[in-house]
Amino acid sequence: MLALHFINVYSTIILMPVVFLALLPWPFRDIGMAVKHKTGKDNWLLKVYRFLMKIHIPLGIYTLVIGIFHTIFASINHGWGFNWGMVTMFFFLVGFIVFLLRKRIGRVWVPVHRFAEYVAVACMFIHCVPALKTIFTLIAPMFWHAVFG
């Protein structure tokens, strides 16, 4: 049980940066397209966008798997109930379902998918705020000290 708790806590610490990395393609695309429109050439922003899109789906899968694991494990430990974590998982699942139904939905899937994911990230941030103090005051300094001595 201690191993599951360890996996639950540390995998979710990794989850937030992974989610933000999964959201990064869109600013690179939007800014890159604006620059391309001015210059008429591809630029480094669009190259970064293409790379980030290659890892976007694996990052989303990681987010879902770890998010579901965290939701179930945390609910078993702390009780099932309506909280920001459940709302976060709901919106991540909505974004995933919209992705799966993209051929049936048509072009509207992209804005709906983005909206669901942005709402999920906002809810995730609200859900994680109490833990951020612990991360930045205890875990991050211990990690920093272990890595850089």
DSSP file with accessible surface (Angstrom, degrees, kcal/mol):
  #  RESIDUE AA STRUCTURE BP1 BP2  ACC     N-H-->O    O-->H-N    N-H-->O    O-->H-N    TCO  KAPPA ALPHA  PHI   PSI    X-CA   Y-CA   Z-CA
    1    1 A M     >        0   0  145      0, 0.0     4,-2.0     0, 0.0     5,-0.1   0.000 360.0 360.0 360.0 -35.4    0.0    0.0    0.0
    2    2 A L  H  >  +     0   0  140      1,-0.2     4,-2.6     2,-0.2     5,-0.2   0.886 360.0  53.7 -64.9 -37.1    2.9    2.3    0.7
    3    3 A A  H  > S+     0   0   67      2,-0.2     4,-2.7     1,-0.2    -1,-0.2   0.910 108.3  49.3 -63.9 -41.8    4.3    1.8   -2.8
    4    4 A L  H  > S+     0   0   73      2,-0.2     4,-2.8     1,-0.2    -1,-0.2   0.903 110.8  50.3 -63.8 -39.9    0.9    2.7   -4.3
    5    5 A H  H  X S+     0   0   85     -4,-2.0     4,-2.7     2,-0.2     5,-0.2   0.927 110.8  49.4 -62.9 -43.7    0.8    5.9   -2.2
    6    6 A F  H  X S+     0   0  122     -4,-2.6     4,-2.5     2,-0.2     5,-0.4   0.940 113.3  46.3 -59.7 -47.7    4.4    6.7   -3.3
    7    7 A I  H  X S+     0   0   83     -4,-2.7     4,-2.3     1,-0.2     5,-0.3   0.917 112.6  51.6 -62.0 -43.0    3.4    6.2   -7.0
    8    8 A N  H  X S+     0   0    8     -4,-2.8     4,-1.4    -5,-0.2    -2,-0.2   0.947 114.7  40.7 -59.7 -49.4    0.2    8.2   -6.5
    9    9 A V  H  X S+     0   0   46     -4,-2.7     4,-1.3     1,-0.2    -2,-0.2   0.961 120.6  39.8 -68.0 -51.3    2.0   11.2   -4.9
   10   10 A Y  H  X S+     0   0   92     -4,-2.5     4,-1.5    -5,-0.2    -1,-0.2   0.843 112.7  53.9 -75.7 -30.2    5.1   11.4   -7.2
   11   11 A S  H  X S+     0   0   13     -4,-2.3     4,-1.3    -5,-0.4    -1,-0.2   0.871 108.9  50.3 -69.9 -32.4    3.3   10.6  -10.4
   12   12 A T  H  X S+     0   0   34     -4,-1.4     4,-1.0    -5,-0.3    -1,-0.2   0.799 104.4  57.6 -75.8 -25.6    0.9   13.4   -9.8
   13   13 A I  H  < S+     0   0   45     -4,-1.3     3,-0.2     1,-0.2    -1,-0.2   0.899 110.5  44.6 -66.2 -36.9    3.8   15.8   -9.1
   14   14 A I  H  X S+     0   0   91     -4,-1.5     4,-1.6     1,-0.2    -2,-0.2   0.802 101.9  71.9 -73.4 -26.3    5.1   15.0  -12.6
   15   15 A L  H  X S+     0   0   14     -4,-1.3     4,-2.7     1,-0.2     5,-0.2   0.880  88.2  57.5 -62.4 -42.2    1.6   15.3  -14.0
   16   16 A M  H  X S+     0   0   29     -4,-1.0     4,-2.3     1,-0.2     5,-0.2   0.942 108.7  44.2 -61.6 -48.5    1.2   19.1  -13.8
   17   17 A P  H  > S+     0   0   80      0, 0.0     4,-2.4     0, 0.0    -1,-0.2   0.896 112.9  53.9 -61.8 -34.6    4.3   19.9  -16.0
   18   18 A V  H  X S+     0   0   21     -4,-1.6     4,-2.1     2,-0.2    -2,-0.2   0.924 108.4  49.2 -63.7 -42.2    3.3   17.2  -18.4
   19   19 A V  H  X S+     0   0    4     -4,-2.7     4,-1.3     2,-0.2    -1,-0.2   0.929 111.3  48.3 -64.1 -43.4   -0.2   18.7  -18.8
   20   20 A F  H  X S+     0   0   91     -4,-2.3     4,-0.9     1,-0.2     3,-0.3   0.895 109.9  52.9 -66.2 -35.4    1.3   22.2  -19.4
   21   21 A L  H >< S+     0   0   67     -4,-2.4     3,-0.6     1,-0.2    -1,-0.2   0.886 106.1  54.2 -63.9 -36.4    3.7   20.7  -22.0
   22   22 A A  H 3< S+     0   0   10     -4,-2.1    -1,-0.2     1,-0.2    -2,-0.2   0.789 108.4  49.7 -68.2 -25.6    0.7   19.2  -23.7
   23   23 A L  H >< S+     0   0   25     -4,-1.3     3,-0.9    -3,-0.3    -1,-0.2   0.635  89.6  84.7 -86.3 -14.3   -0.9   22.6  -23.9
   24   24 A L  T <X S+     0   0   70     -4,-0.9     4,-1.4    -3,-0.6     5,-0.2   0.736  70.2  74.2 -64.0 -26.7    2.2   24.4  -25.4
   25   25 A P  H 3> S+     0   0    0      0, 0.0     4,-2.6     0, 0.0    -1,-0.2   0.894  89.1  60.5 -56.9 -35.9    1.6   23.5  -29.0
   26   26 A W  H <> S+     0   0   24     -3,-0.9     4,-2.8     1,-0.2     5,-0.2   0.912 103.9  45.0 -66.7 -44.7   -1.2   26.1  -29.4
   27   27 A P  H  > S+     0   0   57      0, 0.0     4,-2.7     0, 0.0     5,-0.4   0.927 114.6  50.8 -62.9 -38.6    0.7   29.3  -28.6
   28   28 A F  H  X S+     0   0   47     -4,-1.4     4,-2.2     1,-0.2    -2,-0.2   0.901 113.0  46.2 -64.1 -38.7    3.6   28.1  -30.8
   29   29 A R  H  X S+     0   0   90     -4,-2.6     4,-2.8    -5,-0.2     5,-0.2   0.952 114.3  46.4 -67.3 -48.1    1.2   27.5  -33.6
   30   30 A D  H  X S+     0   0   80     -4,-2.8     4,-1.8     2,-0.2    -2,-0.2   0.935 118.8  39.7 -63.4 -46.7   -0.7   30.8  -33.3
   31   31 A I  H  X S+     0   0   96     -4,-2.7     4,-2.4    -5,-0.2     5,-0.2   0.918 115.9  52.5 -69.3 -41.2    2.4   32.9  -33.0
   32   32 A G  H  X S+     0   0    0     -4,-2.2     4,-2.7    -5,-0.4    -2,-0.2   0.892 109.2  49.1 -61.5 -40.1    4.3   30.9  -35.6
   33   33 A M  H  X S+     0   0   83     -4,-2.8     4,-2.4     2,-0.2    -1,-0.2   0.883 109.6  52.2 -67.9 -36.5    1.4   31.3  -38.1
   34   34 A A  H  X S+     0   0   59     -4,-1.8     4,-1.5    -5,-0.2    -2,-0.2   0.926 112.8  44.9 -64.7 -41.4    1.3   35.1  -37.4
   35   35 A V  H  X S+     0   0   53     -4,-2.4     4,-2.8     1,-0.2     5,-0.4   0.921 112.7  51.2 -68.0 -41.4    5.0   35.3  -38.1
   36   36 A K  H  X S+     0   0   76     -4,-2.7     4,-3.4     1,-0.2    -2,-0.2   0.893 106.1  55.5 -63.0 -38.3    4.7   33.1  -41.2
   37   37 A H  H  < S+     0   0  168     -4,-2.4    -1,-0.2     1,-0.2    -2,-0.2   0.887 113.0  42.1 -61.8 -37.6    1.9   35.3  -42.5
   38   38 A K  H  < S+     0   0  185     -4,-1.5    -2,-0.2    -5,-0.1    -1,-0.2   0.912 128.7  26.8 -73.4 -45.1    4.2   38.4  -42.2
   39   39 A T  H  < S-     0   0   82     -4,-2.8    -2,-0.2     2,-0.2    -3,-0.2   0.695  91.7-134.1 -94.7 -23.2    7.3   36.8  -43.7
   40   40 A G  S  < S+     0   0   63     -4,-3.4     2,-0.3    -5,-0.4    -4,-0.1   0.570  71.9 101.9  79.6   7.3    5.8   34.1  -45.9
   41   41 A K  S    S-     0   0  149     -6,-0.3    -1,-0.3    -5,-0.2    -2,-0.2  -0.898  78.5-104.5-123.6 155.1    8.4   31.6  -44.5
   42   42 A D        -     0   0   74     -2,-0.3     2,-0.3    -3,-0.1    -9,-0.0  -0.374  43.8-165.4 -66.1 155.5    8.3   28.7  -42.0
   43   43 A N    >>  -     0   0   21     -2,-0.1     4,-1.5     1,-0.0     3,-0.5  -0.842  36.7 -92.9-139.9 175.0   10.0   29.7  -38.7
   44   44 A W  H 3> S+     0   0  173     -2,-0.3     4,-2.4     1,-0.2     5,-0.2   0.813 118.9  63.0 -63.9 -27.9   11.4   28.0  -35.6
   45   45 A L  H 3> S+     0   0   19      1,-0.2     4,-2.3     2,-0.2    -1,-0.2   0.915 104.3  46.5 -63.8 -41.1    8.0   28.5  -33.8
   46   46 A L  H <> S+     0   0    4     -3,-0.5     4,-2.4     2,-0.2    -1,-0.2   0.844 110.1  53.9 -70.8 -31.0    6.3   26.2  -36.3
   47   47 A K  H  X S+     0   0  137     -4,-1.5     4,-2.0     2,-0.2    -2,-0.2   0.916 110.1  46.8 -67.3 -41.3    9.1   23.7  -36.0
   48   48 A V  H  X S+     0   0   45     -4,-2.4     4,-2.9     2,-0.2     5,-0.2   0.920 110.7  54.0 -64.1 -41.2    8.6   23.6  -32.3
   49   49 A Y  H  X S+     0   0   46     -4,-2.3     4,-2.4     1,-0.2    -2,-0.2   0.932 107.4  49.7 -58.2 -46.1    4.8   23.3  -32.8
   50   50 A R  H  X S+     0   0  105     -4,-2.4     4,-1.3     1,-0.2    -1,-0.2   0.902 112.4  47.8 -62.5 -40.9    5.3   20.3  -35.1
   51   51 A F  H  X S+     0   0  123     -4,-2.0     4,-1.1     1,-0.2     3,-0.5   0.941 111.7  49.5 -63.3 -46.7    7.5   18.6  -32.5
   52   52 A L  H  X S+     0   0   10     -4,-2.9     4,-0.8     1,-0.2     3,-0.3   0.860 107.2  55.3 -64.0 -32.4    5.1   19.3  -29.7
   53   53 A M  H  X S+     0   0   58     -4,-2.4     4,-0.6     1,-0.2    -1,-0.2   0.819 101.3  59.0 -69.9 -28.2    2.2   17.9  -31.7
   54   54 A K  H  < S+     0   0  167     -4,-1.3    -1,-0.2    -3,-0.5    -2,-0.2   0.838 114.8  35.3 -67.0 -32.5    4.1   14.7  -32.1
   55   55 A I  H  X S+     0   0   46     -4,-1.1     4,-2.2    -3,-0.3    -1,-0.2   0.471  95.1  91.1 -99.4  -0.5    4.2   14.2  -28.4
   56   56 A H  H  X S+     0   0   29     -4,-0.8     4,-2.2    -3,-0.2     5,-0.1   0.925  87.8  45.2 -62.1 -47.6    0.8   15.7  -27.6
   57   57 A I  H  X S+     0   0   84     -4,-0.6     4,-2.6     2,-0.2     5,-0.2   0.942 113.0  49.1 -67.8 -45.8   -1.2   12.5  -27.8
   58   58 A P  H  > S+     0   0   75      0, 0.0     4,-2.5     0, 0.0    -1,-0.2   0.908 111.9  50.6 -59.8 -36.5    1.3   10.4  -25.7
   59   59 A L  H  X S+     0   0   26     -4,-2.2     4,-2.5     2,-0.2    -2,-0.2   0.896 109.9  50.3 -65.0 -39.1    1.2   13.2  -23.1
   60   60 A G  H  X S+     0   0   30     -4,-2.2     4,-2.5     2,-0.2    -1,-0.2   0.901 110.1  49.5 -64.7 -39.9   -2.6   13.1  -23.2
   61   61 A I  H  X S+     0   0   95     -4,-2.6     4,-2.8     2,-0.2     5,-0.2   0.934 111.3  49.3 -64.3 -45.0   -2.6    9.4  -22.7
   62   62 A Y  H  X S+     0   0   71     -4,-2.5     4,-2.7    -5,-0.2     5,-0.4   0.929 110.5  51.7 -58.5 -44.6   -0.1    9.7  -19.8
   63   63 A T  H  X S+     0   0    8     -4,-2.5     4,-2.4     1,-0.2    -2,-0.2   0.923 112.6  44.9 -59.3 -46.1   -2.4   12.4  -18.3
   64   64 A L  H  X S+     0   0   20     -4,-2.5     4,-2.8     2,-0.2     5,-0.3   0.935 115.2  46.2 -65.0 -47.2   -5.5   10.2  -18.5
   65   65 A V  H  X S+     0   0   89     -4,-2.8     4,-2.4     2,-0.2    -2,-0.2   0.957 119.6  38.8 -62.7 -51.1   -3.8    7.1  -17.1
   66   66 A I  H  X S+     0   0   24     -4,-2.7     4,-3.0    -5,-0.2     5,-0.2   0.898 116.3  53.3 -67.7 -37.6   -2.1    8.8  -14.2
   67   67 A G  H  X S+     0   0    8     -4,-2.4     4,-2.7    -5,-0.4    -2,-0.2   0.919 110.9  45.4 -63.2 -42.7   -5.1   11.0  -13.6
   68   68 A I  H  X S+     0   0   69     -4,-2.8     4,-2.7     2,-0.2     5,-0.3   0.929 113.6  50.1 -66.1 -44.1   -7.5    8.1  -13.4
   69   69 A F  H  X S+     0   0   65     -4,-2.4     4,-2.9    -5,-0.3     5,-0.3   0.945 113.5  45.9 -57.6 -47.3   -5.0    6.2  -11.2
   70   70 A H  H  X S+     0   0   42     -4,-3.0     4,-3.0     1,-0.2     5,-0.3   0.912 111.9  51.6 -63.2 -43.7   -4.8    9.3   -8.9
   71   71 A T  H  X S+     0   0   24     -4,-2.7     4,-2.0    -5,-0.2    -1,-0.2   0.941 115.3  41.0 -59.6 -47.7   -8.6    9.8   -8.9
   72   72 A I  H  X S+     0   0   79     -4,-2.7     4,-2.4     2,-0.2    -2,-0.2   0.953 118.4  45.3 -66.8 -49.0   -9.3    6.2   -7.9
   73   73 A F  H  X S+     0   0   11     -4,-2.9     4,-2.3    -5,-0.3    -2,-0.2   0.925 115.3  46.5 -63.8 -44.3   -6.4    5.9   -5.4
   74   74 A A  H  X S+     0   0   21     -4,-3.0     4,-2.9    -5,-0.3     5,-0.2   0.889 112.5  51.1 -66.0 -37.0   -7.1    9.3   -3.7
   75   75 A S  H  X S+     0   0    8     -4,-2.0     4,-1.9    -5,-0.3    -1,-0.2   0.875 109.4  50.0 -68.8 -36.6  -10.9    8.5   -3.6
   76   76 A I  H  < S+     0   0  104     -4,-2.4    -2,-0.2     1,-0.2    -1,-0.2   0.930 118.4  39.7 -64.2 -42.8  -10.2    5.1   -1.9
   77   77 A N  H  < S+     0   0   66     -4,-2.3    -2,-0.2    -5,-0.2    -1,-0.2   0.844 131.5  23.8 -74.3 -37.3   -7.9    6.8    0.7
   78   78 A H  H  < S-     0   0  156     -4,-2.9    -3,-0.2    -5,-0.2    -2,-0.2   0.417 115.0 -97.1-114.2  -1.6   -9.9   10.0    1.3
   79   79 A G     <  -     0   0   40     -4,-1.9     2,-0.4    -5,-0.2    -1,-0.2   0.170  38.9 -79.5  97.1 144.3  -13.5    9.0    0.3
   80   80 A W        +     0   0  164     -4,-0.1     2,-0.3    -3,-0.1    -8,-0.0  -0.630  69.6 128.5 -77.9 133.7  -15.5    9.5   -2.8
   81   81 A G        -     0   0   39     -2,-0.4     2,-0.7     2,-0.0     5,-0.1  -0.987  63.0 -77.5-172.6 171.7  -17.0   12.9   -3.1
   82   82 A F        +     0   0  184     -2,-0.3     2,-0.3     4,-0.1    -2,-0.0  -0.756  65.7 137.3 -86.6 115.7  -17.4   15.9   -5.3
   83   83 A N     >  -     0   0   72     -2,-0.7     4,-2.0     1,-0.0     3,-0.3  -0.882  68.9 -85.9-147.6 179.0  -14.2   18.0   -5.3
   84   84 A W  H  > S+     0   0  125     -2,-0.3     4,-2.5     1,-0.2    43,-0.2   0.827 123.7  58.2 -63.2 -30.9  -12.0   19.9   -7.7
   85   85 A G  H  > S+     0   0   12      2,-0.2     4,-2.5     1,-0.2    -1,-0.2   0.913 106.5  47.3 -64.6 -42.1  -10.1   16.7   -8.6
   86   86 A M  H  > S+     0   0   45     -3,-0.3     4,-2.4     2,-0.2    -2,-0.2   0.905 112.1  50.0 -65.3 -41.2  -13.3   15.0   -9.7
   87   87 A V  H  X S+     0   0   24     -4,-2.0     4,-2.2     2,-0.2    -2,-0.2   0.918 110.6  51.1 -63.2 -42.0  -14.2   18.0  -11.8
   88   88 A T  H  X S+     0   0   10     -4,-2.5     4,-2.3     1,-0.2    -2,-0.2   0.948 110.8  47.1 -58.7 -49.6  -10.7   18.0  -13.3
   89   89 A M  H  X S+     0   0   14     -4,-2.5     4,-2.5     1,-0.2    -1,-0.2   0.892 108.9  56.0 -63.0 -37.7  -11.0   14.4  -14.3
   90   90 A F  H  X S+     0   0  120     -4,-2.4     4,-2.3     1,-0.2    -1,-0.2   0.943 109.9  44.4 -58.8 -47.9  -14.4   14.9  -15.7
   91   91 A F  H  X S+     0   0   50     -4,-2.2     4,-2.4     2,-0.2    -1,-0.2   0.864 111.2  53.1 -70.9 -33.3  -13.2   17.6  -18.1
   92   92 A F  H  X S+     0   0   16     -4,-2.3     4,-2.1     2,-0.2    -1,-0.2   0.921 111.0  48.0 -63.1 -40.5  -10.1   15.6  -19.1
   93   93 A L  H  X S+     0   0   65     -4,-2.5     4,-2.9     2,-0.2    -2,-0.2   0.892 109.1  52.9 -67.1 -38.1  -12.4   12.7  -19.9
   94   94 A V  H  X S+     0   0   42     -4,-2.3     4,-2.7     2,-0.2     5,-0.2   0.939 109.9  48.7 -60.5 -46.1  -14.7   15.1  -21.9
   95   95 A G  H  X S+     0   0    0     -4,-2.4     4,-2.0     1,-0.2    -2,-0.2   0.904 112.8  48.3 -60.5 -39.4  -11.7   16.3  -23.9
   96   96 A F  H  X S+     0   0   75     -4,-2.1     4,-2.5     2,-0.2    -2,-0.2   0.926 111.5  48.8 -66.9 -44.2  -10.6   12.7  -24.5
   97   97 A I  H  X S+     0   0   89     -4,-2.9     4,-2.0     2,-0.2    -2,-0.2   0.916 110.1  51.7 -63.8 -40.8  -14.1   11.6  -25.6
   98   98 A V  H  < S+     0   0   14     -4,-2.7    -1,-0.2     1,-0.2    -2,-0.2   0.919 109.3  51.3 -61.4 -40.7  -14.3   14.6  -28.0
   99   99 A F  H >< S+     0   0   41     -4,-2.0     3,-1.3     1,-0.2    -2,-0.2   0.926 109.9  49.2 -60.7 -44.6  -11.0   13.5  -29.5
  100  100 A L  H 3< S+     0   0   99     -4,-2.5     3,-0.4     1,-0.3    -1,-0.2   0.846 115.1  44.3 -64.1 -32.2  -12.3   10.0  -30.0
  101  101 A L  T >X S+     0   0   75     -4,-2.0     4,-2.4     1,-0.2     3,-0.7   0.235  78.2 116.3 -95.5  13.8  -15.4   11.3  -31.7
  102  102 A R  H <> S+     0   0   81     -3,-1.3     4,-2.1     1,-0.3     7,-0.2   0.818  73.5  51.8 -57.6 -34.8  -13.6   13.8  -33.8
  103  103 A K  H 34 S+     0   0  188     -3,-0.4    -1,-0.3    -4,-0.2    -2,-0.1   0.873 114.4  42.9 -72.3 -33.1  -14.6   12.2  -37.2
  104  104 A R  H <4 S+     0   0  224     -3,-0.7    -2,-0.2     1,-0.1    -1,-0.2   0.843 117.3  46.0 -76.3 -37.5  -18.3   12.1  -36.2
  105  105 A I  H  < S-     0   0   68     -4,-2.4     3,-0.5     1,-0.2     2,-0.2   0.839  96.8-153.6 -76.6 -35.5  -18.3   15.7  -34.8
  106  106 A G    ><  -     0   0   34     -4,-2.1     3,-1.8    -5,-0.3     4,-0.2  -0.558  53.8 -21.5  91.7-158.2  -16.3   17.3  -37.6
  107  107 A R  T >  S+     0   0  231      1,-0.3     3,-1.0    -2,-0.2    -1,-0.2   0.678 122.4  74.8 -66.3 -17.9  -14.2   20.4  -37.4
  108  108 A V  T 3> S+     0   0   79     -3,-0.5     4,-1.8     1,-0.2    -1,-0.3   0.682  75.9  82.3 -70.2 -12.5  -15.9   21.7  -34.2
  109  109 A W  H <> S+     0   0   57     -3,-1.8     4,-3.1    -7,-0.2    -1,-0.2   0.863  82.9  59.6 -62.0 -35.4  -14.1   19.0  -32.2
  110  110 A V  H <> S+     0   0   45     -3,-1.0     4,-2.9    -4,-0.2     5,-0.2   0.956 108.0  41.1 -64.2 -51.8  -10.9   21.1  -31.9
  111  111 A P  H  > S+     0   0   78      0, 0.0     4,-2.6     0, 0.0    -1,-0.2   0.909 117.9  48.6 -63.9 -35.3  -12.4   24.1  -30.1
  112  112 A V  H  X S+     0   0   62     -4,-1.8     4,-2.6     2,-0.2    -2,-0.2   0.931 112.8  48.3 -67.4 -42.8  -14.5   21.9  -27.9
  113  113 A H  H  X S+     0   0   21     -4,-3.1     4,-2.4    -5,-0.2     5,-0.2   0.938 113.6  46.8 -60.8 -48.0  -11.4   19.7  -27.1
  114  114 A R  H  X S+     0   0   59     -4,-2.9     4,-2.8    -5,-0.2     5,-0.2   0.922 112.1  50.3 -61.4 -44.8   -9.3   22.8  -26.3
  115  115 A F  H  X S+     0   0  135     -4,-2.6     4,-2.5    -5,-0.2     5,-0.2   0.939 111.3  48.0 -59.7 -47.5  -12.1   24.3  -24.2
  116  116 A A  H  X S+     0   0    2     -4,-2.6     4,-2.4     1,-0.2    -1,-0.2   0.907 114.2  46.9 -61.0 -41.0  -12.5   21.1  -22.2
  117  117 A E  H  X S+     0   0   26     -4,-2.4     4,-2.5     2,-0.2    -1,-0.2   0.888 111.3  50.0 -71.5 -38.6   -8.8   20.8  -21.7
  118  118 A Y  H  X S+     0   0  100     -4,-2.8     4,-2.3     2,-0.2    -1,-0.2   0.904 112.5  47.7 -65.9 -39.3   -8.3   24.4  -20.6
  119  119 A V  H  X S+     0   0   36     -4,-2.5     4,-2.7    -5,-0.2    -2,-0.2   0.923 111.2  52.0 -65.0 -40.6  -11.1   24.1  -18.1
  120  120 A A  H  X S+     0   0    0     -4,-2.4     4,-2.7    -5,-0.2    -2,-0.2   0.913 110.0  48.4 -61.2 -41.9   -9.6   20.9  -16.9
  121  121 A V  H  X S+     0   0   13     -4,-2.5     4,-2.6     2,-0.2    -1,-0.2   0.909 110.7  50.4 -67.1 -40.0   -6.2   22.6  -16.4
  122  122 A A  H  X S+     0   0   54     -4,-2.3     4,-2.2     1,-0.2    -2,-0.2   0.939 113.5  45.6 -62.2 -43.9   -7.8   25.5  -14.5
  123  123 A C  H  X S+     0   0    9     -4,-2.7     4,-2.7     1,-0.2    -2,-0.2   0.891 111.2  53.3 -65.1 -38.7   -9.6   23.0  -12.2
  124  124 A M  H  X S+     0   0   11     -4,-2.7     4,-2.2     2,-0.2    -2,-0.2   0.909 107.9  50.5 -62.9 -41.1   -6.4   21.1  -11.8
  125  125 A F  H  X S+     0   0  100     -4,-2.6     4,-1.3     2,-0.2    -2,-0.2   0.941 111.8  46.7 -62.5 -45.5   -4.6   24.2  -10.7
  126  126 A I  H  < S+     0   0   76     -4,-2.2     3,-0.4     1,-0.2    -2,-0.2   0.920 113.1  50.6 -61.5 -40.9   -7.3   25.0   -8.2
  127  127 A H  H  < S+     0   0   66     -4,-2.7     4,-0.3     1,-0.2    -1,-0.2   0.853 114.8  43.2 -64.0 -34.4   -7.2   21.4   -7.0
  128  128 A C  H >X S+     0   0   30     -4,-2.2     4,-1.7     1,-0.2     3,-0.7   0.574  84.0  95.3 -92.0 -11.5   -3.4   21.5   -6.6
  129  129 A V  H 3X S+     0   0   70     -4,-1.3     4,-0.9    -3,-0.4     3,-0.4   0.898  84.8  51.1 -52.0 -45.5   -3.0   24.9   -4.9
  130  130 A P  H 3> S+     0   0   99      0, 0.0     4,-0.7     0, 0.0     3,-0.3   0.889 113.1  46.7 -61.4 -32.8   -2.9   23.5   -1.4
  131  131 A A  H <> S+     0   0   48     -3,-0.7     4,-2.6    -4,-0.3    -2,-0.2   0.748  96.4  73.5 -79.3 -21.5   -0.2   21.0   -2.5
  132  132 A L  H  X S+     0   0   31     -4,-1.7     4,-2.9    -3,-0.4     5,-0.3   0.867  91.8  55.9 -62.9 -35.6    1.9   23.6   -4.2
  133  133 A K  H  X S+     0   0  157     -4,-0.9     4,-2.1    -3,-0.3     5,-0.3   0.945 110.6  45.0 -61.2 -44.4    3.1   25.1   -0.9
  134  134 A T  H  X>S+     0   0   67     -4,-0.7     4,-2.5     1,-0.2     5,-1.6   0.918 113.3  50.7 -63.9 -42.6    4.4   21.7    0.1
  135  135 A I  I  <>S+     0   0   37     -4,-2.6     5,-3.5     1,-0.2    -2,-0.2   0.943 116.4  39.2 -61.7 -47.7    6.0   21.1   -3.3
  136  136 A F  I  <5S+     0   0  141     -4,-2.9    -1,-0.2     3,-0.2    -2,-0.2   0.749 123.3  39.0 -79.7 -22.5    7.8   24.4   -3.3
  137  137 A T  I  <5S+     0   0   82     -4,-2.1    -2,-0.2    -5,-0.3    -3,-0.2   0.768 134.5   9.9 -97.9 -25.7    8.8   24.5    0.4
  138  138 A L  I  X5S+     0   0   99     -4,-2.5     4,-1.7    -5,-0.3    -3,-0.2   0.776 127.4  39.3-116.1 -56.8    9.7   20.9    1.0
  139  139 A I  I  ><S+     0   0   39     -5,-1.6     4,-2.8     2,-0.2     5,-0.2   0.940 114.0  49.3 -71.4 -49.4    9.9   18.7   -2.1
  140  140 A A  H  ><S+     0   0   38     -5,-3.5     4,-3.1    -6,-0.2     5,-0.2   0.930 112.6  47.3 -60.4 -45.7   11.6   21.0   -4.6
  141  141 A P  H  > S+     0   0   62      0, 0.0     4,-2.7     0, 0.0    -1,-0.2   0.915 113.1  49.5 -62.8 -37.6   14.4   22.1   -2.2
  142  142 A M  H  X S+     0   0  123     -4,-1.7     4,-2.4     2,-0.2    -2,-0.2   0.929 113.8  45.9 -64.4 -42.3   15.0   18.4   -1.3
  143  143 A F  H  X S+     0   0  137     -4,-2.8     4,-2.4     2,-0.2     5,-0.3   0.929 113.0  49.9 -63.6 -45.9   15.1   17.5   -5.0
  144  144 A W  H  X S+     0   0  167     -4,-3.1     4,-2.9    -5,-0.2     5,-0.3   0.923 112.5  47.1 -58.8 -45.3   17.4   20.5   -5.7
  145  145 A H  H  X S+     0   0  130     -4,-2.7     4,-1.8    -5,-0.2    -1,-0.2   0.896 111.9  50.4 -65.2 -39.7   19.7   19.5   -2.9
  146  146 A A  H  < S+     0   0   81     -4,-2.4    -2,-0.2    -5,-0.2    -1,-0.2   0.889 118.4  38.0 -67.0 -37.1   19.8   15.9   -4.0
  147  147 A V  H  < S+     0   0   78     -4,-2.4    -2,-0.2    -5,-0.2    -3,-0.2   0.921 131.7  24.2 -80.1 -46.5   20.6   16.8   -7.6
  148  148 A F  H  <        0   0  133     -4,-2.9    -3,-0.2    -5,-0.3    -2,-0.2   0.441 360.0 360.0-105.9  -1.4   23.0   19.7   -7.2
  149  149 A G     <        0   0   77     -4,-1.8    -4,-0.2    -5,-0.3    -3,-0.1   0.784 360.0 360.0  67.3 360.0   24.3   19.0   -3.7
